[in-house]
Amino acid sequence: MEDLSSRMGYLRGLVEGLGIKDDTKEGKVIGQIVSFLGDLADSVETLKEDYDELYSYVEAIDEDLTDLETDYDDDDDYEDEYYADDGYSDEDEDYDISFTVECPECRQEVVIDEDILEDEESLEVLCPNCGRVVFINDEEWEEEFEELTGEDDKKEI
Protein backbone atom coordinates (compact mmCIF):
# COMPACT_ATOMS: atom_id res chain seq x y z
CA MET A 1 0.00 0.00 0.00
CA GLU A 2 1.32 3.39 -0.94
CA ASP A 3 1.98 6.05 1.63
CA LEU A 4 -1.20 8.09 2.18
CA SER A 5 0.64 11.41 2.30
CA SER A 6 2.21 10.83 -1.13
CA ARG A 7 -1.16 9.85 -2.59
CA MET A 8 -2.70 12.96 -1.05
CA GLY A 9 0.04 15.11 -2.61
CA TYR A 10 -0.68 13.58 -6.00
CA LEU A 11 -4.42 14.32 -5.61
CA ARG A 12 -3.69 17.96 -4.67
CA GLY A 13 -1.50 18.27 -7.74
CA LEU A 14 -4.27 16.93 -9.97
CA VAL A 15 -6.80 19.39 -8.52
CA GLU A 16 -4.41 22.34 -8.99
CA GLY A 17 -3.70 21.16 -12.56
CA LEU A 18 -7.38 21.37 -13.40
CA GLY A 19 -7.24 25.12 -12.88
CA ILE A 20 -10.46 25.28 -10.91
CA LYS A 21 -10.86 28.66 -9.24
CA ASP A 22 -11.52 28.80 -5.48
CA ASP A 23 -14.11 31.53 -5.93
CA THR A 24 -16.59 29.30 -7.81
CA LYS A 25 -19.06 26.99 -6.10
CA GLU A 26 -17.45 23.90 -7.58
CA GLY A 27 -14.00 25.13 -6.64
CA LYS A 28 -15.01 25.69 -3.01
CA VAL A 29 -16.52 22.19 -2.79
CA ILE A 30 -13.52 20.48 -4.39
CA GLY A 31 -11.14 22.52 -2.19
CA GLN A 32 -12.99 21.47 0.96
CA ILE A 33 -13.04 17.82 -0.16
CA VAL A 34 -9.30 17.84 -0.79
CA SER A 35 -8.68 19.58 2.55
CA PHE A 36 -10.86 17.06 4.37
CA LEU A 37 -9.12 14.13 2.68
CA GLY A 38 -5.74 15.59 3.66
CA ASP A 39 -6.81 15.84 7.31
CA LEU A 40 -8.22 12.31 7.14
CA ALA A 41 -4.98 10.96 5.65
CA ASP A 42 -2.97 12.67 8.43
CA SER A 43 -5.23 11.12 11.08
CA VAL A 44 -4.91 7.66 9.54
CA GLU A 45 -1.12 8.00 9.46
CA THR A 46 -1.10 9.01 13.14
CA LEU A 47 -3.33 6.06 14.03
CA LYS A 48 -1.06 3.70 12.09
CA GLU A 49 2.01 4.97 13.96
CA ASP A 50 0.20 4.62 17.31
CA TYR A 51 -0.94 1.11 16.37
CA ASP A 52 2.60 0.06 15.47
CA GLU A 53 3.89 1.41 18.80
CA LEU A 54 1.14 -0.35 20.78
CA TYR A 55 1.73 -3.58 18.88
CA SER A 56 5.41 -3.51 19.80
CA TYR A 57 4.52 -2.79 23.42
CA VAL A 58 2.00 -5.67 23.56
CA GLU A 59 4.56 -8.03 22.04
CA ALA A 60 7.06 -7.05 24.75
CA ILE A 61 4.43 -7.63 27.46
CA ASP A 62 3.58 -11.01 25.92
CA GLU A 63 7.23 -12.04 26.00
CA ASP A 64 7.52 -10.94 29.64
CA LEU A 65 4.36 -12.86 30.50
CA THR A 66 5.70 -15.96 28.81
CA ASP A 67 8.88 -15.66 30.88
CA LEU A 68 6.83 -15.29 34.07
CA GLU A 69 4.69 -18.31 33.19
CA THR A 70 7.82 -20.34 32.60
CA ASP A 71 9.26 -19.22 35.92
CA TYR A 72 5.97 -19.96 37.70
CA ASP A 73 5.79 -23.45 36.19
CA ASP A 74 9.29 -24.08 37.54
CA ASP A 75 8.14 -22.94 41.01
CA ASP A 76 5.22 -25.42 41.06
CA ASP A 77 7.53 -28.25 42.07
CA TYR A 78 8.74 -26.21 45.06
CA GLU A 79 5.18 -25.38 46.11
CA ASP A 80 4.13 -29.01 45.86
CA GLU A 81 6.96 -29.96 48.19
CA TYR A 82 6.26 -27.07 50.55
CA TYR A 83 2.55 -27.75 50.92
CA ALA A 84 2.82 -31.54 50.86
CA ASP A 85 2.97 -31.78 54.66
CA ASP A 86 0.08 -29.47 55.51
CA GLY A 87 -2.40 -32.37 55.86
CA TYR A 88 -4.69 -31.09 53.13
CA SER A 89 -4.95 -32.40 49.61
CA ASP A 90 -6.94 -30.86 46.78
CA GLU A 91 -8.12 -34.33 45.86
CA ASP A 92 -9.34 -35.03 49.41
CA GLU A 93 -12.99 -34.05 49.73
CA ASP A 94 -13.56 -35.80 53.05
CA TYR A 95 -12.85 -32.90 55.38
CA ASP A 96 -15.17 -31.37 57.93
CA ILE A 97 -16.97 -28.08 57.63
CA SER A 98 -17.60 -26.38 60.92
CA PHE A 99 -18.00 -22.92 62.37
CA THR A 100 -19.04 -21.42 65.66
CA VAL A 101 -21.99 -19.19 66.49
CA GLU A 102 -22.23 -17.17 69.66
CA CYS A 103 -25.53 -17.40 71.49
CA PRO A 104 -27.04 -13.90 71.76
CA GLU A 105 -28.58 -14.80 75.13
CA CYS A 106 -25.81 -16.40 77.18
CA ARG A 107 -22.77 -15.73 74.92
CA GLN A 108 -21.80 -19.41 74.79
CA GLU A 109 -20.17 -20.54 71.55
CA VAL A 110 -22.05 -23.29 69.72
CA VAL A 111 -20.27 -25.36 67.07
CA ILE A 112 -22.20 -25.92 63.83
CA ASP A 113 -20.69 -28.84 61.92
CA GLU A 114 -21.26 -30.52 58.57
CA ASP A 115 -23.69 -33.09 59.98
CA ILE A 116 -26.05 -30.36 61.13
CA LEU A 117 -25.83 -28.59 57.77
CA GLU A 118 -26.61 -31.77 55.84
CA ASP A 119 -29.44 -32.92 58.11
CA GLU A 120 -32.66 -31.96 56.34
CA GLU A 121 -34.78 -32.80 59.40
CA SER A 122 -32.86 -30.61 61.85
CA LEU A 123 -33.82 -27.05 60.91
CA GLU A 124 -32.89 -25.28 64.16
CA VAL A 125 -29.81 -25.49 66.35
CA LEU A 126 -30.39 -24.67 70.00
CA CYS A 127 -27.89 -23.38 72.52
CA PRO A 128 -27.09 -26.24 74.89
CA ASN A 129 -26.83 -23.78 77.80
CA CYS A 130 -30.01 -21.69 77.55
CA GLY A 131 -32.03 -23.40 74.79
CA ARG A 132 -32.29 -20.34 72.54
CA VAL A 133 -32.21 -20.84 68.72
CA VAL A 134 -28.75 -19.85 67.47
CA PHE A 135 -28.91 -21.13 63.89
CA ILE A 136 -31.63 -22.03 61.40
CA ASN A 137 -30.74 -24.46 58.62
CA ASP A 138 -33.06 -23.30 55.82
CA GLU A 139 -33.00 -22.22 52.19
CA GLU A 140 -31.91 -18.71 53.15
CA TRP A 141 -28.78 -20.16 54.78
CA GLU A 142 -28.09 -22.28 51.70
CA GLU A 143 -28.37 -19.21 49.44
CA GLU A 144 -26.03 -17.24 51.71
CA PHE A 145 -23.62 -20.18 51.78
CA GLU A 146 -23.62 -20.36 47.98
CA GLU A 147 -23.00 -16.60 47.70
CA LEU A 148 -20.10 -16.75 50.14
CA THR A 149 -18.42 -19.77 48.62
CA GLY A 150 -19.58 -19.64 45.02
CA GLU A 151 -20.47 -23.32 45.33
CA ASP A 152 -23.75 -25.12 44.82
CA ASP A 153 -22.81 -28.07 47.04
CA LYS A 154 -21.78 -27.56 50.66
CA LYS A 155 -19.27 -30.42 50.50
CA GLU A 156 -17.07 -28.61 47.99
CA ILE A 157 -15.77 -25.83 50.24
Secondary structure, DSSP 8 states (H G I E B T S, - for coil): ---HHHHHHHHHHHHHHHT--TTSHHHHHHHHHHHHHHHHHHHHHHHHHHHHHHHHHHHHHHHHHHHHHHHHHHHHHHHHHHHTTSS--TT------EEEEE-TTT--EEEEEHHHHH-SS--EEE-TTT--EEEE-SHHHHHHHHHHH--SSGGG-
